[in-house]
Amino acid sequence: MKVVIDRFESDYAIVELPDRSMEMLPRRLLEPDCREGDVLEIRRLPRETRRRAREIATLAKELWDNP
């Protein structure tokens, strides 16, 4: 999904979604040089999602298996 930075308000970027609605994103999630009018792409990363799920499952198993 592509969004456009409309403006910044305090610690948030106000972005315009494809349906022209507006949402807030924490500014800390953006690259420091982002400016109003920049187009950002937000996408799902299935491979990273699976890797992270395995990592969390391993940590949980270690937590519960070790007294």
Secondary structure, 3 states (H helix, E strand, C coil): CEEEEEEEECCEEEEECCCCCEEEEEHHHCCCCCCCCCEEECCCCHHHHHHHHHHHHHHHHHHHHCC
